[in-house]
C-alpha cells in the first residue's frame, strides 16, 4: 500500500461509522476504504491575512472532505475553508471543481461546501441512519494531509 492510500484510510475509517449502513464490525477496513475512497476529496483554499503594516499576505490551506450528496455537497473542516476567498475541490483522478461555503460552524470545526458542478461518475458516500448509531461504536479518522487526490 502506498503512502497516499495509507493517508486516506484515516478519513475512511473515521467516516465508516456514519457513512456505511450496517454494523462496522461486519466490514473489513479494505472494504470500507474501497467504498468511501471515491467520495474523499482534497480541498485547496486561498485567503488573505492582514499584516502588521496593514498590507495583505496571501496564504493557502489544504485539507480533505467527503462528498455527501449527489448534488455536490462536501463536508469538511471549517478551519480549512472558513473566510476563504477561493475554494477548489479535487477528486480522485485529478478533476478539480470550484466550491463555495454554504454553512460553517467554526466552534465545531465543520463546514458544508457546494460544488459548482459534480464530475461525471462521482458518487457520494452513503450516510447511515443517525437513529441507528449508538454510543461506544468504534470510529476513527483519516485524511489526505499531503493534498494528493491522484492514485
MARKE-259237 format. One record per residue: residue number from 1; residue in three letters; x, y, z of N, C-alpha, C, CB in turn. Coordinates in pm, whole numbers. Glycine has a CB too. Example, Ala and Ser with C-alpha at 12.3 -4.5 7.8 and 13.67 -1.06 7.14 Angstrom:
site k 1, r ALA, n.u 1319, n.v -569, n.w 780, ca.u 1230, ca.v -450, ca.w 780, c.u 1320, c.v -330, c.w 780, cb.u 1131, cb.v -447, cb.w 905
site k 2, r SER, n.u 1285, n.v -225, n.w 708, ca.u 1367, ca.v -106, ca.w 714, c.u 1290, c.v 3, c.w 787, cb.u 1408, cb.v -60, cb.w 572
END
This chain:
site k 1, r UNK, n.u 85, n.v -117, n.w 0, ca.u 0, ca.v 0, ca.w 0, c.u 90, c.v 123, c.w 0, cb.u -97, cb.v 0, cb.w 122
site k 2, r UNK, n.u 58, n.v 219, n.w -87, ca.u 136, ca.v 341, ca.w -97, c.u 100, c.v 442, c.w 11, cb.u 117, cb.v 402, cb.w -232
site k 3, r UNK, n.u 181, n.v 546, n.w 22, ca.u 160, ca.v 650, ca.w 121, c.u 25, c.v 718, c.w 102, cb.u 272, cb.v 753, cb.w 115
site k 4, r UNK, n.u -11, n.v 745, n.w -22, ca.u -138, ca.v 814, ca.w -49, c.u -256, c.v 732, c.w 1, cb.u -153, cb.v 841, cb.w -200
site k 5, r UNK, n.u -254, n.v 601, n.w -27, ca.u -363, ca.v 516, ca.w 16, c.u -367, c.v 506, c.w 167, cb.u -350, cb.v 378, cb.w -45
site k 6, r UNK, n.u -250, n.v 497, n.w 230, ca.u -245, ca.v 487, ca.w 376, c.u -301, c.v 613, c.w 442, cb.u -101, cb.v 464, cb.w 422
site k 7, r UNK, n.u -273, n.v 728, n.w 385, ca.u -323, ca.v 852, ca.w 441, c.u -474, c.v 865, c.w 428, cb.u -257, cb.v 970, cb.w 375
site k 8, r UNK, n.u -529, n.v 812, n.w 322, ca.u -673, ca.v 819, ca.w 300, c.u -746, c.v 728, c.w 398, cb.u -708, cb.v 782, cb.w 156
site k 9, r UNK, n.u -684, n.v 618, n.w 436, ca.u -751, ca.v 521, ca.w 523, c.u -796, c.v 587, c.w 653, cb.u -658, cb.v 403, cb.w 553
site k 10, r UNK, n.u -723, n.v 684, n.w 704, ca.u -760, ca.v 751, ca.w 830, c.u -896, c.v 817, c.w 818, cb.u -655, cb.v 854, cb.w 869
site k 11, r UNK, n.u -923, n.v 896, n.w 710, ca.u -1053, ca.v 960, ca.w 690, c.u -1160, c.v 855, c.w 663, cb.u -1048, cb.v 1061, cb.w 573
site k 12, r UNK, n.u -1125, n.v 754, n.w 589, ca.u -1221, ca.v 649, ca.w 555, c.u -1270, c.v 578, c.w 680, cb.u -1158, cb.v 549, cb.w 458
site k 13, r UNK, n.u -1181, n.v 543, n.w 769, ca.u -1219, ca.v 470, ca.w 889, c.u -1305, c.v 557, c.w 978, cb.u -1094, cb.v 422, cb.w 965
site k 14, r UNK, n.u -1271, n.v 685, n.w 990, ca.u -1350, ca.v 776, ca.w 1073, c.u -1489, c.v 793, c.w 1017, cb.u -1282, cb.v 910, cb.w 1084
site k 15, r UNK, n.u -1499, n.v 794, n.w 887, ca.u -1627, ca.v 817, ca.w 820, c.u -1712, c.v 690, c.w 821, cb.u -1604, cb.v 863, cb.w 676
site k 16, r UNK, n.u -1652, n.v 576, n.w 841, ca.u -1722, ca.v 448, ca.w 829, c.u -1842, c.v 436, c.w 921, cb.u -1628, cb.v 336, cb.w 857
site k 17, r UNK, n.u -1833, n.v 485, n.w 1042, ca.u -1944, ca.v 467, ca.w 1136, c.u -2067, c.v 547, c.w 1097, cb.u -1901, cb.v 505, cb.w 1274
site k 18, r UNK, n.u -2050, n.v 653, n.w 1017, ca.u -2165, ca.v 732, ca.w 975, c.u -2191, c.v 722, c.w 825, cb.u -2145, cb.v 876, cb.w 1012
site k 19, r UNK, n.u -2099, n.v 667, n.w 750, ca.u -2114, ca.v 664, ca.w 605, c.u -2162, c.v 531, c.w 549, cb.u -1985, cb.v 697, cb.w 542
site k 20, r UNK, n.u -2151, n.v 427, n.w 624, ca.u -2188, ca.v 297, ca.w 571, c.u -2293, c.v 233, c.w 660, cb.u -2066, cb.v 207, cb.w 558
site k 21, r UNK, n.u -2406, n.v 190, n.w 602, ca.u -2507, ca.v 124, ca.w 682, c.u -2459, c.v -11, c.w 733, cb.u -2635, cb.v 106, cb.w 602
site k 22, r UNK, n.u -2516, n.v -54, n.w 843, ca.u -2481, ca.v -185, ca.w 896, c.u -2373, c.v -175, c.w 1001, cb.u -2436, cb.v -276, cb.w 786
site k 23, r UNK, n.u -2350, n.v -284, n.w 1072, ca.u -2252, ca.v -284, ca.w 1179, c.u -2110, c.v -268, c.w 1126, cb.u -2263, cb.v -411, cb.w 1260
site k 24, r UNK, n.u -2031, n.v -183, n.w 1194, ca.u -1895, ca.v -154, ca.w 1150, c.u -1808, c.v -280, c.w 1153, cb.u -1833, cb.v -45, cb.w 1236
site k 25, r UNK, n.u -1833, n.v -370, n.w 1248, ca.u -1752, ca.v -490, ca.w 1261, c.u -1770, c.v -588, c.w 1147, cb.u -1783, cb.v -558, cb.w 1389
site k 26, r UNK, n.u -1876, n.v -574, n.w 1067, ca.u -1905, ca.v -668, ca.w 960, c.u -1825, c.v -639, c.w 833, cb.u -2052, cb.v -666, cb.w 929
site k 27, r UNK, n.u -1752, n.v -528, n.w 829, ca.u -1678, ca.v -491, ca.w 709, c.u -1530, c.v -475, c.w 742, cb.u -1734, cb.v -360, cb.w 649
site k 28, r UNK, n.u -1447, n.v -520, n.w 651, ca.u -1304, ca.v -502, ca.w 671, c.u -1267, c.v -357, c.w 639, cb.u -1222, cb.v -601, cb.w 583
site k 29, r UNK, n.u -1153, n.v -314, n.w 688, ca.u -1106, ca.v -179, ca.w 658, c.u -1088, c.v -162, c.w 508, cb.u -973, cb.v -150, cb.w 731
site k 30, r UNK, n.u -1042, n.v -266, n.w 441, ca.u -1026, ca.v -260, ca.w 295, c.u -1158, c.v -238, c.w 224, cb.u -962, cb.v -387, cb.w 245
site k 31, r UNK, n.u -1264, n.v -306, n.w 272, ca.u -1397, ca.v -287, ca.w 213, c.u -1446, c.v -144, c.w 232, cb.u -1498, cb.v -385, cb.w 275
site k 32, r UNK, n.u -1428, n.v -92, n.w 352, ca.u -1470, ca.v 45, ca.w 381, c.u -1391, c.v 142, c.w 293, cb.u -1449, cb.v 79, cb.w 532
site k 33, r UNK, n.u -1262, n.v 121, n.w 283, ca.u -1177, ca.v 207, ca.w 201, c.u -1225, c.v 210, c.w 57, cb.u -1032, cb.v 160, cb.w 207
site k 34, r UNK, n.u -1249, n.v 93, n.w -1, ca.u -1292, ca.v 86, ca.w -141, c.u -1427, c.v 153, c.w -164, cb.u -1299, cb.v -58, cb.w -187
site k 35, r UNK, n.u -1517, n.v 148, n.w -67, ca.u -1649, ca.v 208, ca.w -82, c.u -1646, c.v 360, c.w -68, cb.u -1744, cb.v 150, cb.w 20
site k 36, r UNK, n.u -1567, n.v 410, n.w 24, ca.u -1568, ca.v 554, ca.w 56, c.u -1463, c.v 633, c.w -22, cb.u -1547, cb.v 574, cb.w 205
site k 37, r UNK, n.u -1353, n.v 570, n.w -59, ca.u -1242, ca.v 640, ca.w -122, c.u -1281, c.v 731, c.w -238, cb.u -1143, cb.v 541, cb.w -170
site k 38, r UNK, n.u -1367, n.v 691, n.w -331, ca.u -1401, ca.v 780, ca.w -442, c.u -1473, c.v 908, c.w -398, cb.u -1487, cb.v 707, cb.w -542
site k 39, r UNK, n.u -1534, n.v 908, n.w -278, ca.u -1605, ca.v 1026, ca.w -229, c.u -1516, c.v 1119, c.w -147, cb.u -1724, cb.v 983, cb.w -146
site k 40, r UNK, n.u -1393, n.v 1075, n.w -116, ca.u -1299, ca.v 1158, ca.w -39, c.u -1227, c.v 1252, c.w -134, cb.u -1196, cb.v 1069, cb.w 40
site k 41, r UNK, n.u -1220, n.v 1380, n.w -96, ca.u -1164, ca.v 1483, ca.w -184, c.u -1055, c.v 1562, c.w -113, cb.u -1273, cb.v 1578, cb.w -232
site k 42, r UNK, n.u -974, n.v 1629, n.w -193, ca.u -874, ca.v 1723, ca.w -142, c.u -931, c.v 1863, c.w -162, cb.u -734, cb.v 1707, cb.w -216
site k 43, r UNK, n.u -919, n.v 1947, n.w -62, ca.u -969, ca.v 2085, ca.w -70, c.u -851, c.v 2180, c.w -61, cb.u -1073, cb.v 2114, cb.w 44
site k 44, r UNK, n.u -844, n.v 2269, n.w -158, ca.u -740, ca.v 2373, ca.w -160, c.u -811, c.v 2508, c.w -154, cb.u -648, cb.v 2361, cb.w -288
site k 45, r UNK, n.u -778, n.v 2586, n.w -52, ca.u -844, ca.v 2715, ca.w -33, c.u -739, c.v 2826, c.w -26, cb.u -931, cb.v 2714, cb.w 95
site k 46, r UNK, n.u -775, n.v 2942, n.w -81, ca.u -686, ca.v 3058, ca.w -79, c.u -754, c.v 3172, c.w -4, cb.u -649, cb.v 3102, cb.w -223
site k 47, r UNK, n.u -675, n.v 3241, n.w 77, ca.u -726, ca.v 3355, ca.w 152, c.u -620, c.v 3462, c.w 163, cb.u -771, cb.v 3312, cb.w 290
site k 48, r UNK, n.u -652, n.v 3566, n.w 238, ca.u -557, ca.v 3676, ca.w 261, c.u -556, c.v 3709, c.w 409, cb.u -594, cb.v 3801, cb.w 175
site k 49, r UNK, n.u -437, n.v 3735, n.w 461, ca.u -419, ca.v 3771, ca.w 601, c.u -369, c.v 3915, c.w 608, cb.u -321, cb.v 3673, cb.w 672
site k 50, r UNK, n.u -412, n.v 3989, n.w 708, ca.u -368, ca.v 4127, ca.w 724, c.u -236, c.v 4128, c.w 800, cb.u -476, cb.v 4212, cb.w 799
site k 51, r UNK, n.u -137, n.v 4194, n.w 742, ca.u -6, ca.v 4207, ca.w 805, c.u -10, c.v 4318, c.w 909, cb.u 105, cb.v 4235, cb.w 701
site k 52, r UNK, n.u 91, n.v 4323, n.w 993, ca.u 102, ca.v 4429, ca.w 1093, c.u 108, c.v 4567, c.w 1030, cb.u 223, cb.v 4407, cb.w 1178
site k 53, r UNK, n.u 163, n.v 4577, n.w 910, ca.u 175, ca.v 4706, ca.w 841, c.u 46, c.v 4743, c.w 769, cb.u 290, cb.v 4702, cb.w 742
site k 54, r UNK, n.u -55, n.v 4657, n.w 775, ca.u -182, ca.v 4685, ca.w 708, c.u -193, c.v 4625, c.w 570, cb.u -202, cb.v 4832, cb.w 698
site k 55, r UNK, n.u -86, n.v 4567, n.w 519, ca.u -90, ca.v 4503, ca.w 387, c.u -154, c.v 4365, c.w 396, cb.u 51, cb.v 4491, cb.w 329
site k 56, r UNK, n.u -183, n.v 4307, n.w 281, ca.u -243, ca.v 4174, ca.w 275, c.u -141, c.v 4071, c.w 227, cb.u -366, cb.v 4174, cb.w 183
site k 57, r UNK, n.u -138, n.v 3959, n.w 294, ca.u -49, ca.v 3849, ca.w 257, c.u -134, c.v 3729, c.w 217, cb.u 47, cb.v 3813, cb.w 373
site k 58, r UNK, n.u -118, n.v 3680, n.w 94, ca.u -195, ca.v 3562, ca.w 53, c.u -144, c.v 3436, c.w 124, cb.u -187, cb.v 3543, cb.w -101
site k 59, r UNK, n.u -236, n.v 3343, n.w 151, ca.u -199, ca.v 3214, ca.w 209, c.u -294, c.v 3107, c.w 157, cb.u -201, cb.v 3220, cb.w 365
site k 60, r UNK, n.u -254, n.v 2983, n.w 173, ca.u -337, ca.v 2871, ca.w 129, c.u -356, c.v 2771, c.w 242, cb.u -275, cb.v 2801, cb.w 6
site k 61, r UNK, n.u -465, n.v 2698, n.w 234, ca.u -494, ca.v 2587, ca.w 325, c.u -523, c.v 2465, c.w 239, cb.u -615, cb.v 2621, cb.w 421
site k 62, r UNK, n.u -482, n.v 2349, n.w 286, ca.u -512, ca.v 2223, ca.w 219, c.u -574, c.v 2130, c.w 323, cb.u -384, cb.v 2159, cb.w 153
site k 63, r UNK, n.u -684, n.v 2067, n.w 284, ca.u -750, ca.v 1974, ca.w 374, c.u -822, c.v 1867, c.w 294, cb.u -847, cb.v 2046, cb.w 466
site k 64, r UNK, n.u -905, n.v 1793, n.w 363, ca.u -981, ca.v 1688, ca.w 297, c.u -1129, c.v 1704, c.w 329, cb.u -932, cb.v 1549, cb.w 340
site k 65, r UNK, n.u -1211, n.v 1633, n.w 255, ca.u -1355, ca.v 1636, ca.w 277, c.u -1418, c.v 1513, c.w 216, cb.u -1417, cb.v 1764, cb.w 218
site k 66, r UNK, n.u -1550, n.v 1504, n.w 232, ca.u -1624, ca.v 1390, ca.w 180, c.u -1747, c.v 1440, c.w 105, cb.u -1665, cb.v 1292, cb.w 294
site k 67, r UNK, n.u -1767, n.v 1391, n.w -17, ca.u -1888, ca.v 1421, ca.w -93, c.u -2003, c.v 1347, c.w -25, cb.u -1873, cb.v 1379, cb.w -244
site k 68, r UNK, n.u -2105, n.v 1423, n.w 20, ca.u -2214, ca.v 1362, ca.w 96, c.u -2348, c.v 1365, c.w 24, cb.u -2227, cb.v 1432, cb.w 228
site k 69, r UNK, n.u -2355, n.v 1428, n.w -93, ca.u -2481, ca.v 1430, ca.w -167, c.u -2454, c.v 1431, c.w -317, cb.u -2567, cb.v 1551, cb.w -127
site k 70, r UNK, n.u -2548, n.v 1378, n.w -392, ca.u -2534, ca.v 1371, ca.w -538, c.u -2537, c.v 1509, c.w -602, cb.u -2644, cb.v 1284, cb.w -597
site k 71, r UNK, n.u -2592, n.v 1609, n.w -533, ca.u -2597, ca.v 1744, ca.w -589, c.u -2472, c.v 1826, c.w -557, cb.u -2720, cb.v 1816, cb.w -537
site k 72, r UNK, n.u -2370, n.v 1764, n.w -498, ca.u -2241, ca.v 1830, ca.w -482, c.u -2212, c.v 1895, c.w -348, cb.u -2229, cb.v 1931, cb.w -583
site k 73, r UNK, n.u -2266, n.v 1842, n.w -240, ca.u -2235, ca.v 1894, ca.w -107, c.u -2116, c.v 1817, c.w -51, cb.u -2358, cb.v 1885, cb.w -12
site k 74, r UNK, n.u -2022, n.v 1892, n.w 7, ca.u -1900, ca.v 1836, ca.w 64, c.u -1892, c.v 1875, c.w 211, cb.u -1774, cb.v 1886, cb.w -13
site k 75, r UNK, n.u -1867, n.v 1778, n.w 299, ca.u -1841, ca.v 1807, ca.w 441, c.u -1690, c.v 1816, c.w 459, cb.u -1903, cb.v 1697, cb.w 535
site k 76, r UNK, n.u -1647, n.v 1918, n.w 533, ca.u -1505, ca.v 1938, ca.w 558, c.u -1486, c.v 2010, c.w 690, cb.u -1439, cb.v 2017, cb.w 443
site k 77, r UNK, n.u -1361, n.v 2035, n.w 723, ca.u -1328, ca.v 2109, ca.w 846, c.u -1339, c.v 2259, c.w 820, cb.u -1185, cb.v 2073, cb.w 895
site k 78, r UNK, n.u -1401, n.v 2330, n.w 913, ca.u -1420, ca.v 2475, ca.w 898, c.u -1287, c.v 2549, c.w 891, cb.u -1504, cb.v 2530, cb.w 1014
site k 79, r UNK, n.u -1186, n.v 2501, n.w 964, ca.u -1058, ca.v 2575, ca.w 964, c.u -991, c.v 2577, c.w 827, cb.u -964, cb.v 2513, cb.w 1065
site k 80, r UNK, n.u -1032, n.v 2488, n.w 738, ca.u -974, ca.v 2484, ca.w 604, c.u -1038, c.v 2588, c.w 512, cb.u -990, cb.v 2344, cb.w 544
site k 81, r UNK, n.u -1168, n.v 2613, n.w 527, ca.u -1241, ca.v 2694, ca.w 429, c.u -1306, c.v 2821, c.w 484, cb.u -1344, cb.v 2611, cb.w 367
site k 82, r UNK, n.u -1317, n.v 2833, n.w 615, ca.u -1388, ca.v 2948, ca.w 673, c.u -1320, c.v 3079, c.w 634, cb.u -1395, cb.v 2934, cb.w 826
site k 83, r UNK, n.u -1396, n.v 3171, n.w 580, ca.u -1350, ca.v 3305, ca.w 541, c.u -1245, c.v 3305, c.w 429, cb.u -1294, cb.v 3376, cb.w 660
site k 84, r UNK, n.u -1245, n.v 3202, n.w 346, ca.u -1150, ca.v 3197, ca.w 234, c.u -1209, c.v 3263, c.w 110, cb.u -1111, cb.v 3051, cb.w 204
site k 85, r UNK, n.u -1120, n.v 3314, n.w 24, ca.u -1162, ca.v 3383, ca.w -97, c.u -1190, c.v 3288, c.w -214, cb.u -1057, cb.v 3483, cb.w -139
site k 86, r UNK, n.u -1118, n.v 3178, n.w -217, ca.u -1129, ca.v 3083, ca.w -328, c.u -1116, c.v 2941, c.w -274, cb.u -1022, cb.v 3110, cb.w -437
site k 87, r UNK, n.u -1207, n.v 2853, n.w -318, ca.u -1205, ca.v 2713, ca.w -273, c.u -1215, c.v 2623, c.w -396, cb.u -1321, cb.v 2684, cb.w -172
site k 88, r UNK, n.u -1124, n.v 2526, n.w -406, ca.u -1128, ca.v 2427, ca.w -514, c.u -1123, c.v 2288, c.w -454, cb.u -1009, cb.v 2448, cb.w -614
site k 89, r UNK, n.u -1203, n.v 2198, n.w -510, ca.u -1214, ca.v 2061, ca.w -462, c.u -1161, c.v 1968, c.w -569, cb.u -1362, cb.v 2026, cb.w -425
site k 90, r UNK, n.u -1066, n.v 1881, n.w -531, ca.u -1006, ca.v 1788, ca.w -625, c.u -1050, c.v 1645, c.w -594, cb.u -852, cb.v 1798, cb.w -621
site k 91, r UNK, n.u -1100, n.v 1578, n.w -697, ca.u -1146, ca.v 1440, ca.w -684, c.u -1035, c.v 1344, c.w -723, cb.u -1270, cb.v 1415, cb.w -770
site k 92, r UNK, n.u -1051, n.v 1218, n.w -682, ca.u -960, ca.v 1113, ca.w -721, c.u -949, c.v 1113, c.w -873, cb.u -1007, cb.v 974, cb.w -669
site k 93, r UNK, n.u -830, n.v 1116, n.w -927, ca.u -811, ca.v 1124, ca.w -1070, c.u -773, c.v 1264, c.w -1116, cb.u -934, cb.v 1080, cb.w -1142
site k 94, r UNK, n.u -787, n.v 1364, n.w -1027, ca.u -739, ca.v 1498, ca.w -1058, c.u -841, c.v 1599, c.w -1104, cb.u -638, cb.v 1488, cb.w -1158
site k 95, r UNK, n.u -967, n.v 1563, n.w -1124, ca.u -1068, ca.v 1660, ca.w -1167, c.u -1089, c.v 1760, c.w -1053, cb.u -1204, cb.v 1588, cb.w -1204
site k 96, r UNK, n.u -1078, n.v 1890, n.w -1086, ca.u -1092, ca.v 1996, ca.w -987, c.u -1213, c.v 2083, c.w -1019, cb.u -965, cb.v 2083, cb.w -981
site k 97, r UNK, n.u -1292, n.v 2112, n.w -914, ca.u -1416, ca.v 2189, ca.w -929, c.u -1419, c.v 2300, c.w -823, cb.u -1541, cb.v 2097, cb.w -915
site k 98, r UNK, n.u -1456, n.v 2423, n.w -862, ca.u -1471, ca.v 2530, ca.w -763, c.u -1589, c.v 2500, c.w -669, cb.u -1492, cb.v 2666, cb.w -832
site k 99, r UNK, n.u -1581, n.v 2554, n.w -547, ca.u -1688, ca.v 2536, ca.w -449, c.u -1702, c.v 2663, c.w -366, cb.u -1661, cb.v 2414, cb.w -358
site k 100, r UNK, n.u -1815, n.v 2671, n.w -296, ca.u -1838, ca.v 2783, ca.w -204, c.u -1890, c.v 2728, c.w -72, cb.u -1939, cb.v 2887, cb.w -265
site k 101, r UNK, n.u -1871, n.v 2803, n.w 36, ca.u -1920, ca.v 2763, ca.w 167, c.u -2069, c.v 2790, c.w 173, cb.u -1844, cb.v 2837, cb.w 280
site k 102, r UNK, n.u -2147, n.v 2688, n.w 209, ca.u -2291, ca.v 2701, ca.w 226, c.u -2322, c.v 2730, c.w 373, cb.u -2365, cb.v 2573, cb.w 178
site k 103, r UNK, n.u -2251, n.v 2660, n.w 461, ca.u -2270, ca.v 2676, ca.w 603, c.u -2140, c.v 2642, c.w 674, cb.u -2385, cb.v 2587, cb.w 655
site k 104, r UNK, n.u -2111, n.v 2715, n.w 782, ca.u -1988, ca.v 2691, ca.w 855, c.u -2011, c.v 2711, c.w 1004, cb.u -1875, cb.v 2784, cb.w 804
site k 105, r UNK, n.u -1959, n.v 2621, n.w 1083, ca.u -1966, ca.v 2631, ca.w 1228, c.u -1826, c.v 2613, c.w 1285, cb.u -2065, cb.v 2524, cb.w 1286
site k 106, r UNK, n.u -1750, n.v 2725, n.w 1292, ca.u -1612, ca.v 2717, ca.w 1337, c.u -1594, c.v 2653, c.w 1475, cb.u -1552, cb.v 2853, cb.w 1339
site k 107, r UNK, n.u -1688, n.v 2675, n.w 1566, ca.u -1676, ca.v 2617, ca.w 1700, c.u -1677, c.v 2464, c.w 1696, cb.u -1790, cb.v 2667, cb.w 1790
site k 108, r UNK, n.u -1746, n.v 2406, n.w 1600, ca.u -1749, ca.v 2261, ca.w 1583, c.u -1650, c.v 2215, c.w 1477, cb.u -1890, cb.v 2215, cb.w 1545
site k 109, r UNK, n.u -1582, n.v 2310, n.w 1412, ca.u -1485, ca.v 2283, ca.w 1305, c.u -1549, c.v 2203, c.w 1191, cb.u -1364, cb.v 2208, cb.w 1360
site k 110, r UNK, n.u -1672, n.v 2241, n.w 1153, ca.u -1742, ca.v 2177, ca.w 1042, c.u -1791, c.v 2281, c.w 943, cb.u -1860, cb.v 2094, cb.w 1094
site k 111, r UNK, n.u -1777, n.v 2249, n.w 816, ca.u -1831, ca.v 2334, ca.w 709, c.u -1894, c.v 2246, c.w 602, cb.u -1721, cb.v 2424, cb.w 647
site k 112, r UNK, n.u -1996, n.v 2302, n.w 537, ca.u -2061, ca.v 2236, ca.w 425, c.u -2035, c.v 2321, c.w 301, cb.u -2215, cb.v 2218, cb.w 450
site k 113, r UNK, n.u -1978, n.v 2259, n.w 198, ca.u -1949, ca.v 2327, ca.w 73, c.u -2049, c.v 2285, c.w -33, cb.u -1806, cb.v 2297, cb.w 26
site k 114, r UNK, n.u -2066, n.v 2370, n.w -135, ca.u -2146, ca.v 2336, ca.w -253, c.u -2057, c.v 2348, c.w -375, cb.u -2273, cb.v 2428, cb.w -265
site k 115, r UNK, n.u -2044, n.v 2239, n.w -452, ca.u -1967, ca.v 2241, ca.w -576, c.u -2043, c.v 2319, c.w -683, cb.u -1937, cb.v 2098, cb.w -624
site k 116, r UNK, n.u -1970, n.v 2383, n.w -775, ca.u -2036, ca.v 2449, ca.w -888, c.u -2089, c.v 2347, c.w -988, cb.u -1939, cb.v 2545, cb.w -958
site k 117, r UNK, n.u -2028, n.v 2228, n.w -992, ca.u -2076, ca.v 2117, ca.w -1074, c.u -2021, c.v 1988, c.w -1015, cb.u -2032, cb.v 2134, cb.w -1224
site k 118, r UNK, n.u -2087, n.v 1878, n.w -1047, ca.u -2043, ca.v 1748, ca.w -997, c.u -1982, c.v 1670, c.w -1113, cb.u -2163, cb.v 1669, cb.w -932
site k 119, r UNK, n.u -1857, n.v 1626, n.w -1098, ca.u -1794, ca.v 1549, ca.w -1206, c.u -1874, c.v 1423, c.w -1239, cb.u -1650, cb.v 1512, cb.w -1168
site k 120, r UNK, n.u -1874, n.v 1388, n.w -1365, ca.u -1945, ca.v 1270, ca.w -1413, c.u -1891, c.v 1144, c.w -1343, cb.u -1931, cb.v 1257, cb.w -1567
site k 121, r UNK, n.u -1982, n.v 1059, n.w -1301, ca.u -1945, ca.v 931, ca.w -1242, c.u -1909, c.v 934, c.w -1095, cb.u -1831, cb.v 878, cb.w -1316
site k 122, r UNK, n.u -1903, n.v 1052, n.w -1034, ca.u -1868, ca.v 1062, ca.w -893, c.u -1992, c.v 1032, c.w -809, cb.u -1811, cb.v 1203, cb.w -858
site k 123, r UNK, n.u -1975, n.v 948, n.w -705, ca.u -2087, ca.v 912, ca.w -619, c.u -2057, c.v 952, c.w -475, cb.u -2117, cb.v 761, cb.w -629
site k 124, r UNK, n.u -2158, n.v 1002, n.w -405, ca.u -2137, ca.v 1040, ca.w -265, c.u -2120, c.v 920, c.w -175, cb.u -2252, cb.v 1126, cb.w -216
site k 125, r UNK, n.u -2058, n.v 942, n.w -60, ca.u -2050, ca.v 838, ca.w 42, c.u -2191, c.v 814, c.w 95, cb.u -1952, cb.v 878, cb.w 158
site k 126, r UNK, n.u -2222, n.v 690, n.w 125, ca.u -2353, ca.v 658, ca.w 182, c.u -2353, c.v 695, c.w 329, cb.u -2387, cb.v 508, cb.w 162
site k 127, r UNK, n.u -2455, n.v 768, n.w 372, ca.u -2466, ca.v 807, ca.w 513, c.u -2560, c.v 712, c.w 585, cb.u -2515, cb.v 952, cb.w 526
site k 128, r UNK, n.u -2523, n.v 676, n.w 706, ca.u -2605, ca.v 585, ca.w 785, c.u -2722, c.v 662, c.w 848, cb.u -2521, cb.v 516, cb.w 895
site k 129, r UNK, n.u -2820, n.v 589, n.w 893, ca.u -2934, ca.v 646, ca.w 965, c.u -2886, c.v 683, c.w 1105, cb.u -3055, cb.v 546, cb.w 971
site k 130, r UNK, n.u -2893, n.v 812, n.w 1140, ca.u -2843, ca.v 857, ca.w 1270, c.u -2919, c.v 793, c.w 1387, cb.u -2852, cb.v 1008, cb.w 1280
site k 131, r UNK, n.u -3040, n.v 744, n.w 1362, ca.u -3115, ca.v 679, ca.w 1468, c.u -3057, c.v 543, c.w 1505, cb.u -3259, cb.v 662, cb.w 1426
site k 132, r UNK, n.u -2974, n.v 486, n.w 1416, ca.u -2916, ca.v 354, ca.w 1445, c.u -2776, c.v 364, c.w 1505, cb.u -2911, cb.v 271, cb.w 1318
site k 133, r UNK, n.u -2719, n.v 483, n.w 1512, ca.u -2586, ca.v 500, ca.w 1569, c.u -2597, c.v 498, c.w 1721, cb.u -2519, cb.v 632, cb.w 1519
site k 134, r UNK, n.u -2512, n.v 417, n.w 1784, ca.u -2514, ca.v 405, ca.w 1929, c.u -2383, c.v 455, c.w 1986, cb.u -2539, cb.v 260, cb.w 1972
site k 135, r UNK, n.u -2385, n.v 494, n.w 2112, ca.u -2261, ca.v 533, ca.w 2177, c.u -2172, c.v 410, c.w 2190, cb.u -2288, cb.v 597, cb.w 2317
site k 136, r UNK, n.u -2044, n.v 432, n.w 2197, ca.u -1943, ca.v 327, ca.w 2211, c.u -1919, c.v 249, c.w 2082, cb.u -1984, cb.v 232, cb.w 2319
site k 137, r UNK, n.u -1971, n.v 297, n.w 1969, ca.u -1938, ca.v 235, ca.w 1841, c.u -1800, c.v 285, c.w 1802, cb.u -2045, cb.v 268, cb.w 1729
site k 138, r UNK, n.u -1714, n.v 195, n.w 1762, ca.u -1577, ca.v 230, ca.w 1727, c.u -1575, c.v 312, c.w 1598, cb.u -1491, cb.v 104, cb.w 1712
site k 139, r UNK, n.u -1497, n.v 420, n.w 1601, ca.u -1478, ca.v 501, ca.w 1480, c.u -1337, c.v 557, c.w 1482, cb.u -1583, cb.v 615, cb.w 1471
site k 140, r UNK, n.u -1292, n.v 603, n.w 1367, ca.u -1162, ca.v 665, ca.w 1358, c.u -1165, c.v 765, c.w 1244, cb.u -1050, cb.v 560, cb.w 1336
site k 141, r UNK, n.u -1053, n.v 834, n.w 1223, ca.u -1050, ca.v 941, ca.w 1124, c.u -933, c.v 924, c.w 1028, cb.u -1040, cb.v 1077, cb.w 1193
site k 142, r UNK, n.u -952, n.v 975, n.w 906, ca.u -842, ca.v 976, ca.w 809, c.u -851, c.v 1100, c.w 725, cb.u -845, cb.v 850, cb.w 721
site k 143, r UNK, n.u -743, n.v 1131, n.w 660, ca.u -741, ca.v 1248, ca.w 574, c.u -631, c.v 1233, c.w 471, cb.u -723, cb.v 1376, cb.w 655
site k 144, r UNK, n.u -621, n.v 1330, n.w 385, ca.u -516, ca.v 1334, ca.w 284, c.u -428, c.v 1455, c.w 313, cb.u -575, cb.v 1340, cb.w 139
site k 145, r UNK, n.u -344, n.v 1448, n.w 416, ca.u -266, ca.v 1567, ca.w 453, c.u -164, c.v 1611, c.w 347, cb.u -194, cb.v 1540, cb.w 581
site k 146, r UNK, n.u -130, n.v 1522, n.w 255, ca.u -35, ca.v 1563, ca.w 152, c.u -104, c.v 1638, c.w 39, cb.u 39, cb.v 1442, cb.w 96
site k 147, r UNK, n.u -236, n.v 1639, n.w 42, ca.u -311, ca.v 1711, ca.w -62, c.u -314, c.v 1639, c.w -195, cb.u -252, cb.v 1846, cb.w -82
site k 148, r UNK, n.u -289, n.v 1510, n.w -197, ca.u -286, ca.v 1436, ca.w -322, c.u -414, c.v 1359, c.w -340, cb.u -166, cb.v 1341, cb.w -328
site k 149, r UNK, n.u -479, n.v 1379, n.w -454, ca.u -602, ca.v 1306, ca.w -482, c.u -585, c.v 1213, c.w -601, cb.u -716, cb.v 1403, cb.w -508
site k 150, r UNK, n.u -464, n.v 1192, n.w -644, ca.u -442, ca.v 1101, ca.w -758, c.u -389, c.v 968, c.w -709, cb.u -343, cb.v 1163, cb.w -859
site k 151, r UNK, n.u -410, n.v 864, n.w -786, ca.u -363, ca.v 730, ca.w -745, c.u -219, c.v 711, c.w -780, cb.u -446, cb.v 620, cb.w -812
END
